[in-house]
C-alpha cells in the first residue's frame, strides 16, 4: 500500500476508471471477477475512496449482490464492506437502497459473504437506518449466528447484538426463535 | 448425547454442525436407519431436510468436497482410515476436529494466470478480496521445516512488530516434516506487513505459507479491530479529500470568487491563468511581471479565499505584495496601473517587505527538483487548508494582513507562522487599554 503513493490522484483516478470500463465492456466472467476483486481491494485503501465514489463504484458493487455467480456476490459485498467504513460512501450506499440487498447476503452459503454482510450492516447503521438494519428478522438471524461453532461468525454476530441492538430487540428475537423451532421441528421431543 | 439433544442442537446451528450431528445420530443408532425430519433454520430462510441414514454420507460427500481441497481430504482420509462407518468424511475424532478446523481462508489459492497486462502486478496473485474481517493480529504460519528452527522463526517475525504471543499448533494438520505456528502481534499493521513480507518466502529450505487467523480473536478484539479500522479510514479519507479538492480545484476556486467579487470577471480569470503559469515557472525564481496589476485589484476584494490565493502566488522567490496588492516596493519596475494609495500599510510593514524582498532576490536561485517542489506545495496547501477551515464564516473586507512570505526553509517557515499567529492574537485584542500614565505623587521628602 505504501507503493501507491507514487501515483498522483489523477493517475489513480484514470486507472480506476480503466478498471470500471473494462468491467463494463468485457464478456469474460473470469476478467470480470478479477477486476471486481481489484476494485474491492482498492476500496480498502482510504485514499481511493473518493475516486471510487465519483466513478459510482458503490452502485456497481450493489448490482453485484443480486448476481447468480457466488464470486460476484462475495467480491461485491467485500467491496461494500471496505467502502462503507467511510462516512460519505456509507451515505451513498444508504441512499441507493443498499440495506435490503446487504441483508439478503446474510443467507448466502459462503462464509466470507456472510461475514462481509454483517460488517457492512454494522457500518450502515445510522440513527436513520437503524430501524431497517436491526429489523427483527435480522436480529433473529444474528442470534442464531451467535450460537454457532464458527468463531468468526460468532464474534461478529455477538458484536452486532451487543453494540447495535437494544436489549428488547434481542429478547424479542429470542422469543421469536423459540416459538419457531417448536412448530417446525418434526421430531416430537420428550416433555421432560 | 441423546438423539433428542442432538435434534435440539440441529435447530440452532449451521450446516457444518448439522451434518456432524446427523452423523453422530446415525452412529448412535448403531446401524439402524432413522428417518429424521429436521428443520435447520439456515440464516433467514428455513431449510427442510429429510434424510435417511444412507443419504447422510452423500450429504457429507457434497459438503466435504465443496469445502476442502482434494489433497487435504486425502490426508485426512488416511489419518482417520480406521473409522469404517463413515465413507469419506473426516469427522471421526470429534474432539480433535472441533478444536482444529482447517478454514477455507487458510488455504492457498492458485494465482490468476489470465490477467490483462495493464493490471498485472509485480507478483502473481490469486483472485481474493481482503476485508477487515479477514485481517487479524493473528497469523498462521505453515510450512515451517521441522528442524528445530522455532527461535529463528520468531526472530524473523519479530522484525515486523511486537509479537505478543506465539505457539506451535501441534493439532493442526500439517504436511509431513513441517510445523505450524500461530503468532499474535500487538498491532494489526505489524501483522499485515509481516504477512506481506514472509508469505511465500523460503525459510530454511521450506516455503512458508502465511495467512491471517481471525478465528483466534475474542469478541472484544474483533470489536476493537472494527472500531480502529473505521476511525482510521475516516481520518485518512478526510486528509486525502482535502488534498484531492485543493489540487485540481485551485482554478475553480479562483473562478468561484467571481460571485463574491465586484471586480470585472475577466481580471479574475487572468489572475487564475497567470497564477497557474506562475506556479509552473516560479521555481526559476523570476517574478512574473504580468501578474502584478491583476493581483493588485483582486487583493482588495472581500474574499475569504484571498489568503489562499496569496499563498499560492507567493511561492518561492517572488517579490511579495503588501496587502493592497501594489508592488511599488519591488525592485524590478512594474507598471503600476491602478496603484492605490497604501494608506493601510504601515511603514514598518513596508520595511519588512522590502527587506524580505531584497532577501528573496539577493538569495541565489535554488533549483528545486520537481518532486521536492510538489511536496513543499502540498505541505503549504495543508497549512492553508487549516487556515481556510477557520475563516469560513468571515464576511466583509478583511483587515490588512501581513503578507505571507515563504522563507524557503521549513524551520524558518514554522517560526514565521508562529510569529504571525502571535501577531494575530495580539491584534485581536478588542480594546486598547488606555495607557496608564504613571502619575507619581511627589513623595513627601523631609527637608533636612
Interface residues (C-beta under 8 A of the other chain):
Chain A: X9 X10 X18 X19 X22 X30 X31 X33 X34 X35 X37 X38 X40 X41 X44 X46 X47 X49 X50 X71 X74 X75 X78 X79 X81 X82 X85 X86 X87 X88 X103 X106 X107 X108 X109 X111 X112 X114 X115 X116 X119 X122 X123 X137 X138 X140 X141 X144 X145 X147 X148 X149 X150 X151 X152 X153 X154 X155 X156 X158 X159 X162 X163 X177 X180 X181 X184 X185 X186 X187 X189 X190
Chain B: X4 X7 X8 X10 X11 X12 X13 X14 X15 X16 X17 X36 X37 X38 X39 X41 X42 X43 X44 X45 X46 X48 X98 X103 X104 X105 X112 X114 X115 X116 X118 X119 X127 X128 X129 X130 X131 X132 X133 X134 X214 X215 X216 X217 X218 X219 X222 X223 X226 X229 X230 X232 X233 X234 X236 X237 X240 X241 X243 X244 X247 X248
